[in-house]
Amino acid sequence: MSEKKKSGSRAVFVEAEPDRLAFEAELWGRGLTAVAGLDEVGRGCLFGDVVAAAVILPPGLVLDGINDSKQLSEKKREQLYDVIVENAVAWSVARVDAATIDRINIRQASRLAMKTATEGLQMAAEHLLIDAESVDLPVPQTAIIKGDFRSQTIGAASILAKVTRDRLCKTTWDALYPGYGIAGNKGYGTKEHREALLRLGPTPMHRRSFLEGILSEQISLF
């Protein structure tokens, strides 16, 4: 739902804040306590793993500031990461590498990462809330459009996944493959990243299927 606000002579539509516990509350009301939120990050990157998280929060817990991780500052995400980990009943993070992404495609790799994260939880989930996807598990699940914005539990998973992947970019991956600006661009196809690909060529962690058609005339992929 959106609200119309006047700005000078223009009408500006601002999306209203949702009840971020509406989906969870309905499930809690049915006696389900192990409600897991799932999300992934890095789906559109040229480089690196896709990272997913699954998290189960205590029924009724309200965490201020939870939102789609992309809408939060890096500092805020880091703060909320600690709060989520401290309060979660169970949480898990999983990764799927570039070679697998190239082999099975990014959508299936994202679903695999979320499935693996769910299987890594310290307790069995009774219901899955997923950001606009499904996973291949015999667990009841609800796919929610803009789930990381509309559900606190999915938003929490989004933050865990985003912080995990950003930390990998800034430390491990940037040090492993210097020159591509991975610490800054996080593996996305920025001008800096594309220019580095032209100079240096792709690394083993670049998604070859993503580079086809983008740099096919300049780079020999194989």
TAKA-V658602 format. One record per residue. N is the residue number from 1. RES is the residue in three letters. OMEGA is omega in whole degrees, -180 to 180 (999 if undefined). D_LAST is the distance of its C-alpha to the last C-alpha in whole Angstrom. Layout:
BEGIN
n->{N:N}
res->{RES:RES}
omega->{OMEGA:OMEGA}
d_last->{D_LAST:D_LAST}
END
This chain:
BEGIN
n->{1:2:3:4:5:6:7:8:9:10:11:12:13:14:15:16:17:18:19:20:21:22:23:24:25:26:27:28:29:30:31:32:33:34:35:36:37:38:39:40:41:42:43:44:45:46:47:48:49:50:51:52:53:54:55:56:57:58:59:60:61:62:63:64:65:66:67:68:69:70:71:72:73:74:75:76:77:78:79:80:81:82:83:84:85:86:87:88:89:90:91:92:93:94:95:96:97:98:99:100:101:102:103:104:105:106:107:108:109:110:111:112:113:114:115:116:117:118:119:120:121:122:123:124:125:126:127:128:129:130:131:132:133:134:135:136:137:138:139:140:141:142:143:144:145:146:147:148:149:150:151:152:153:154:155:156:157:158:159:160:161:162:163:164:165:166:167:168:169:170:171:172:173:174:175:176:177:178:179:180:181:182:183:184:185:186:187:188:189:190:191:192:193:194:195:196:197:198:199:200:201:202:203:204:205:206:207:208:209:210:211:212:213:214:215:216:217:218:219:220:221:222}
res->{MET:SER:GLU:LYS:LYS:LYS:SER:GLY:SER:ARG:ALA:VAL:PHE:VAL:GLU:ALA:GLU:PRO:ASP:ARG:LEU:ALA:PHE:GLU:ALA:GLU:LEU:TRP:GLY:ARG:GLY:LEU:THR:ALA:VAL:ALA:GLY:LEU:ASP:GLU:VAL:GLY:ARG:GLY:CYS:LEU:PHE:GLY:ASP:VAL:VAL:ALA:ALA:ALA:VAL:ILE:LEU:PRO:PRO:GLY:LEU:VAL:LEU:ASP:GLY:ILE:ASN:ASP:SER:LYS:GLN:LEU:SER:GLU:LYS:LYS:ARG:GLU:GLN:LEU:TYR:ASP:VAL:ILE:VAL:GLU:ASN:ALA:VAL:ALA:TRP:SER:VAL:ALA:ARG:VAL:ASP:ALA:ALA:THR:ILE:ASP:ARG:ILE:ASN:ILE:ARG:GLN:ALA:SER:ARG:LEU:ALA:MET:LYS:THR:ALA:THR:GLU:GLY:LEU:GLN:MET:ALA:ALA:GLU:HIS:LEU:LEU:ILE:ASP:ALA:GLU:SER:VAL:ASP:LEU:PRO:VAL:PRO:GLN:THR:ALA:ILE:ILE:LYS:GLY:ASP:PHE:ARG:SER:GLN:THR:ILE:GLY:ALA:ALA:SER:ILE:LEU:ALA:LYS:VAL:THR:ARG:ASP:ARG:LEU:CYS:LYS:THR:THR:TRP:ASP:ALA:LEU:TYR:PRO:GLY:TYR:GLY:ILE:ALA:GLY:ASN:LYS:GLY:TYR:GLY:THR:LYS:GLU:HIS:ARG:GLU:ALA:LEU:LEU:ARG:LEU:GLY:PRO:THR:PRO:MET:HIS:ARG:ARG:SER:PHE:LEU:GLU:GLY:ILE:LEU:SER:GLU:GLN:ILE:SER:LEU:PHE}
omega->{-179:178:179:177:180:177:-173:180:-176:174:-179:180:-179:-178:-178:178:-180:168:-172:175:-177:-179:179:-176:179:179:176:179:177:178:178:-179:-179:180:-176:172:-179:172:179:175:179:-177:-176:-177:173:-170:168:-178:163:-174:179:177:172:-178:174:179:179:177:177:-180:176:179:-179:174:180:-179:169:-175:-179:-179:-177:175:178:179:-180:178:-180:179:-178:176:-179:180:-179:-179:-180:-174:-175:171:178:176:-177:176:180:-178:172:-170:-175:-179:178:176:179:-176:-173:-179:-170:-180:-180:177:177:179:178:179:179:177:-179:178:179:180:-180:178:-178:175:-178:177:179:179:-179:170:-170:179:172:-180:172:177:-175:178:-180:-179:177:-176:179:175:-175:175:-175:-176:-179:176:-171:-178:179:-176:176:177:178:177:178:-179:179:-179:-178:180:179:-178:179:178:176:179:-173:-176:-172:-171:179:178:-179:-179:-180:177:-178:180:-175:179:-178:-175:176:178:178:-173:178:177:179:-178:-180:178:177:177:178:-179:-167:-175:-177:175:175:-180:174:180:-175:180:178:-177:178:-180:177:-178:-173:-178:-176:-172:172:-173:-174:999}
d_last->{48:48:51:52:53:55:54:56:56:53:52:49:48:47:46:49:48:48:49:46:48:49:47:47:51:51:50:52:55:54:54:50:50:46:44:41:39:35:32:29:27:23:23:22:20:16:16:18:20:22:26:29:32:35:39:42:45:49:51:53:51:50:48:48:45:43:41:37:35:34:37:38:38:36:39:41:38:38:42:42:39:42:44:42:42:45:47:44:46:42:38:35:31:28:24:21:18:15:13:16:16:13:15:18:18:20:23:23:22:25:27:26:26:30:31:30:32:35:35:35:38:41:43:43:42:45:43:40:40:36:35:34:32:33:32:32:36:39:41:42:40:40:38:39:38:37:38:37:40:42:42:43:42:38:39:39:36:34:35:34:31:31:32:30:27:28:29:26:25:27:28:25:22:23:24:21:19:21:21:19:23:22:26:27:24:24:20:21:20:23:23:22:19:18:19:18:14:15:16:14:11:10:11:11:14:12:12:9:11:13:11:11:14:15:13:11:13:12:9:6:4:0}
END
